[in-house]
Amino acid sequence: MNNFFLCWKNFLVRKGVVVNYPLVLGVWSLIFVLLAWIFSIRFETNDDVVMLMISSGAYSGTPDYHLVFINVIYGLLLKALYTIFPNMEWYTILFALLHIFSFSLIFWIYSKRIITVFGQLLLLLLLLVLQARFIVGFQFTTTAAIVACAGLSLYFERGRSHKYVGLLFFFVASLIRFEAAMLCLGVYAPVMMFPLSGRIRNKRQFLYTGLVLSVIIVLPLFAKIVDDQVYKHEPEWRYYMNYNQIRGSLNDNPNFTKLFEADSDYSVANLNDLQNLANFIADPAILKLQTIVDVKQSLDIKPFFDKLQNVETWICSYIYTIVCVLLLVLLLLSERMATYRWGGLLSGLLFFILLSWVSLNATVKERVFLAAIIPLMLIIVLIIACYQKKIWKIIVSSIFYLLTLHTIIMQTVDMYAVKKEQRQLAVKQIDLIQRYADCNFTPLGAGFTLEGLNPFSVTSVFKSLNVKMIGNGWMTQIPLNHGMMDSHLDLVEKPILIFMAKVSQPVLYNIQYCINKNYQIETTLDVVAEDELFEIVVIKKKTI
C-alpha cells in the first residue's frame, strides 16, 4: 500500500499538483458543505439558539454581547457583525468557518507527521467521523474543542509563524468555551511535554520549555479575567452570573435529583419550588441567589465517597469506549520506537482523571466526553503510525481504534434520528405559535425545540413572528427578562402564555401548586391553541 501511496504522490508531482494547505482547505470546505447538506445541519441544544438570538437582537430587540457562556470579547465581535450586516446569521457562519479551518489544519498538520498511507487513512476516518457528529449536533462546546486542538497542533509546530496562528486559534477556542479548551489542553499537553523535555540540556532550555508550555494559557486567562470584570462592573449582570453559576451547578448535579427521591422534610428550601428549578422553570422571586446557594452547600457537604458513585455512573455510560481506549493505550506502550508512547499513556490517564473529576458534581455529557477524547484520539493515531513492520500490532490496534470510533458513529446515528424528528416538530411549533399573535410566551422547560430550526435563519424566523419569547432555565434572573417575567405571578397577572408538550402537564400542575402556596392565588388552566402534540396554555385566576 505504501508503494501505491508513493506512486500516487509522484503522479501528483508530475502533474504539478502540490498538496499544500490551500488545497486541503478547499477540499475540507467541500466536505463540510456536503456533510451539512446530507445531515441537514442543526444545533445540538437550544443553548446555542438562545445565545444566537441574544447576539443578533432577535431576543431583546438589539444585538447584545452578554452571551453568558461565551466570552464577552467574542460577543462584542458578534454584536458588531450583526449591527453592520444584520441580514446574515453570524453566530452560525463563524462556527462553520471555524470548523472548516480547524479540521483542515489538523488534517494538514498530522498528515505531514504521518508518512504512511495507512496512518493517513486512520486520520482521515477520525476527522470525517468527528465532522459528521459535530454537524449533526452543532454546538459551541465541541466547536471550541476542535478549534483548541487545531491551535495546540499548530502551536507545537517548529515554525514561529505557526506558533502565532496556534496561539490565536487556542485563544478563540477559549473565548467560545473556556472549560472545553482547557480540557483539551489537559489531555494534549503531555504529548508535547515529552518531546520538549527530551531537548532539555541546561537551565536555559528548561526555562524555555516551561515558557513554551505556559504561554499558550496566558491570553485565555487574561480574556477570562476580562469577561469576569465586565460582568462584575454591571450589578444586575453580576447578580445574574452568580445566580446562573449556582443554578447550573444544581441542574447539572446528579446529587440534586436525588433530593426528590429522599425524605420530603428537606429544610433548606421547599421541594416543590426546587422541582420547578429541576424542570428549568424556577420562580425568580422565590428561589433567589442565597436560597440556591444554601441548597448547593447542602449538596457539597455530602461525603466524598457518596460522590464517587457519580464516577461509576459516567464510566458505565462510556464503558465500551473506555475499555477500548485502555487496551489501545496499553498495546501502544509496547512499541518502543513510538515517539509519543509515554506521553500517550499520561494523556490517557489524564483523560480518565479529568472526566472523573468533572463527574463528581456534574454529568459527563456527550459533548464533554467528545471534547476530551478528540486530542486523545489524535495522539493514538500518531502512535499507531509509528509501528514498523509489526502487522499483528497494527491489526489489533486498528480494531480497538475502529471500535472506539464506533461509539462516536453510534452517537451520530442516534442524534441524527432525534434531529430529523426535531426539524419536523419545529415547523409545527412555529405554525402553532403563529395562530396566537401579539403576545409574550415562555417555553415550559425544553418543550419548544428551538434546536430544530435552521441555524442559518433563526433570527429571520423570530423577527417574522408577532410574538416575544421569554426564556427560562438558564435565562432565569437574566437582566434581559426584567420587567417581563420577574416571578411566576406574572404568569397569572400579565398573563404570559406557556408553550408546552402535552406530556408536561404534571410540571404545569406543580407550578399552579407553587403559585397557590407562595401567592395564595388559586388558578385554572385555559388552552388557547393546540395540536396533537403541543399546546399553548394560559394560567388564570380561578373565579368563584
C-alpha positions, -999 to +999 in steps of 0.1 A: +000+000+000+029+023+007+042+017-028+008+027-041+009+059-020+044+068-033+033+062-069+002+084-064+024+111-048+048+110-077+019+112-101+006+144-084+041+159-085+044+152-122+011+168-128+021+199-109-003+193-080+011+204-047-007+191-016-004+223+004-028+239+029-049+259+005-057+227-014-066+209+019-087+239+030-106+239-003-113+201-001-124+203+035-147+232+026-165+209+001-166+181+027-182+205+053-208+218+028-216+182+016-220+168+051-240+198+062-264+193+033-266+155+038-273+156+075-292+189+075-271+208+100-288+216+133-278+228+167-275+201+194-292+221+221-313+252+224-284+269+244-268+279+211-301+291+197-307+314+226-272+328+226-276+334+188-308+353+195-292+374+221-262+383+199-284+390+168-310+411+187-338+387+180-343+383+218-342+418+232-345+439+200-309+450+197-277+429+193-261+422+227-227+408+237-238+392+270-238+356+258-233+342+293-214+310+283-193+327+256-167+353+265-178+390+260-149+396+237-164+371+212-198+385+220-186+420+210-174+407+177-208+391+170-226+422+181-205+443+157-211+419+128-249+418+134-250+456+137-232+461+104-246+431+084-279+423+102-292+400+074-265+374+079-266+347+107-231+354+120-232+331+150-237+301+128-214+314+100-184+319+123-188+285+138-190+269+103-158+288+093-140+277+124-149+241+118-136+243+082-103+259+092-098+237+123-104+203+106-084+212+076-055+225+097-055+193+118-055+171+087-027+191+071-005+191+102-009+155+111-007+142+075+028+159+074+038+139+105+023+106+093+042+093+063+023+061+057-009+059+037-024+036+065-019+063+091-033+089+069-064+068+063-069+064+100-066+102+105-090+109+077-115+085+090-113+100+125-118+135+112-147+126+089-165+108+118-160+138+141-171+163+115-202+143+108-210+142+145-204+179+150-226+188+121-255+167+132-251+183+167-237+217+160-226+231+194-203+257+210-185+232+233-175+208+205-166+238+183-143+251+210-127+217+214-119+212+177-106+248+174-084+242+205-070+210+191-061+229+158-045+256+179-025+232+200-013+213+169-001+245+153+014+259+184+038+229+189+050+230+153+086+243+150+079+274+128+074+306+146+046+318+124+028+285+132+030+293+169+014+327+165-015+312+145-018+284+170-020+309+199-048+327+180-068+295+175-065+284+211-074+319+222-105+319+201-114+284+214-111+297+250-135+326+242-161+302+229-159+277+257-130+282+282-136+249+300-135+228+268-103+245+256-086+237+290-099+202+289-082+197+255-050+212+268-050+189+298-052+158+276-029+171+248-001+187+269+017+155+280+024+145+244+040+179+238+059+178+271+078+146+265+094+156+231+102+190+245+117+176+277+140+154+256+157+185+243+165+199+278+202+200+284+206+230+307+187+255+328+181+278+299+165+251+279+144+241+309+131+277+313+124+279+275+104+246+277+084+259+306+078+291+288+066+273+256+041+252+276+028+282+297+025+310+272-005+294+255-027+298+285-018+334+293-041+350+267-071+327+276-067+335+313-065+372+306-097+370+285-114+351+313-105+379+337-118+405+313-151+386+310-154+383+348-147+420+353-172+431+326-200+413+344-188+424+379-190+461+369-227+457+360-246+450+392-276+433+375-254+411+354-231+403+383-260+390+403-273+370+374-239+354+366-235+344+403-271+330+402-266+312+370-234+296+381-251+281+411-282+272+392-261+254+366-242+235+392-275+223+406-292+214+373-261+196+362-255+178+395-267+142+398-268+147+436-296+174+431-321+150+415-316+126+445-333+152+467-366+144+452-361+107+459-353+113+496-373+124+526-397+152+519-387+171+550-359+189+532-352+220+554-332+243+531-359+250+505-394+238+496-391+207+473-419+219+451-401+251+443-369+231+437-388+208+414-396+238+393-359+246+392-352+210+382-377+214+354-360+246+342-388+270+350-379+282+385-397+312+401-371+340+402-388+358+432-389+326+453-356+309+445-332+338+450-295+336+450-290+330+487-316+302+487-300+282+459-265+289+474-278+272+506-291+243+485-257+238+468-239+239+501-262+212+515-251+191+485-214+200+487-211+186+523-221+152+511-193+126+518-167+123+491-174+085+488-211+092+480-199+114+451-177+086+439-209+068+428-211+095+400-177+084+388-190+049+384-221+063+365-200+081+339-177+051+335-207+028+329-221+053+304-190+050+282-176+017+294-173+003+259-152+032+247-131+033+279-122-004+277-112+000+240-090+031+247-074+015+277-064-016+258-053+005+229-030+027+251-015-004+268-009-020+235+008+011+221+031+012+251+048-020+239+061-002+208+095+011+219+100+031+187+069+052+192+079+087+199+048+096+219+042+064+238+048+077+274+031+110+266+002+089+252+000+069+285-001+101+306-027+116+282-049+085+286-046+088+324-055+125+324-084+118+301-098+094+327-089+116+357-103+148+343-136+133+333-139+116+367-132+149+384-160+165+363-184+137+372-181+143+410-205+172+407-217+172+371-230+150+344-204+140+318-225+148+287-216+135+252-202+169+242-179+170+272-168+134+266-160+143+229-141+174+239-118+152+260-114+123+236-106+143+204-070+151+215-065+116+228-076+100+195-053+123+176-024+111+198-034+075+193-033+079+155+003+093+158+014+063+179-002+037+156+016+053+126+049+048+144+047+010+141+073-006+119+066-040+103+046-054+132+015-065+114-003-081+144+001-049+164-012-028+136-042-051+131-051-053+168-046-016+174-067-008+144-095-030+157-095-012+190-093+022+172-123+013+150-143+001+180-136+034+197-148+053+166-179+030+166-191+047+197-189+082+181-206+068+150-235+054+170-239+087+188-241+104+154-267+079+142-288+083+173-286+121+172-295+122+135-327+103+142-335+128+170-327+158+148-348+146+120-378+145+143-369+179+158-368+195+124-404+183+118-415+194+152-400+229+149-421+236+118-453+225+136-444+245+167-438+277+147-471+272+129-489+268+163-474+300+177-484+320+146-520+312+155-518+334+186-500+367+177-490+398+196-482+381+230-454+371+253-449+334+257-424+312+276-415+276+268-420+251+295-386+235+300-373+222+267-408+218+252-400+243+224-375+226+202-356+257+191-327+235+181-349+221+153-348+254+135-324+260+106-293+275+123-288+299+093-322+315+097-331+316+134-331+354+136-353+359+105-378+333+117-383+350+151-384+385+136-411+374+113-433+363+142-455+388+161-445+372+195-420+377+222-403+347+237-392+349+273-366+323+281-364+304+314-339+277+325-305+294+324-323+326+314-339+328+349-329+361+366-312+374+334-315+412+331-329+408+296-361+394+313-366+421+339-400+437+336-413+408+315-412+379+339-399+386+374-419+359+391-445+332+385-471+357+395-465+373+361-478+341+345-512+349+360-514+387+360-500+397+326-506+369+315-477+351+299-486+322+277-469+288+283-458+267+253-456+231+263-457+195+252-489+178+263-470+152+283-457+180+305-490+185+324-476+174+358-449+201+356-476+227+350-497+214+379-467+218+402-464+255+390-500+260+399-494+245+433-465+268+440-484+299+429-511+289+454-486+282+481-464+313+475-490+339+465-523+325+479-539+325+444-559+296+431-556+292+394-572+274+365-558+265+330-571+277+297-558+262+264-557+289+237-541+268+209-532+232+204-523+204+180-518+167+185-485+171+204-483+206+218-505+233+234-503+269+244-518+274+279-526+305+300-529+303+338-558+324+351-571+332+385-599+310+395-632+328+397-659+319+422 
